[in-house]
Amino acid sequence: MKRYPLTYNEFKKELTEGKFLGLRCLECGIIITPPISVCTSCGSSNLEITPISNKGKTKTFTVIRVGPRGFDTPYIVAMMELEDGPWVVGNVLGVNPDEADMDLIEKEVSIGYKLLPYNDAEGGVEGIVLTFTPRN
Ligand SMILES: [Zn+2]
């Protein structure tokens, strides 16, 4: 079986080194990130690694007031549309969750990352979450 062009761990490692990567479908042309094994549009596994822009716009968000153990609440979870097309989920930084309102919709953001603490329930694998910082 063909090896995945970009594993989640490779994606994570590159992100922590400042490279935001995705996969371009060689059948239909869409870009996917974080990486998965098949195209979300056409199902093809004919994918190649491509660098993608770390800029996007907020499409929707919610404020989390009761979070998983180890998380400081409240915090904002949002969906962003990246300049290169894919929609990604992550946490908004630099905005007070108690003051977040519709002004956050369509806000231009820069994408970064935050490492999550080791989670025994996931076999001790260090997680990563995308972060969104509004640009002014
Ligand atoms: Zn495709």
Residues whose N, C-alpha, C, O or C-beta is under 5 A from the ligand:
A	BS01	ZN	C25 E27 C28 G29 C39 S41 C42 G43 S44
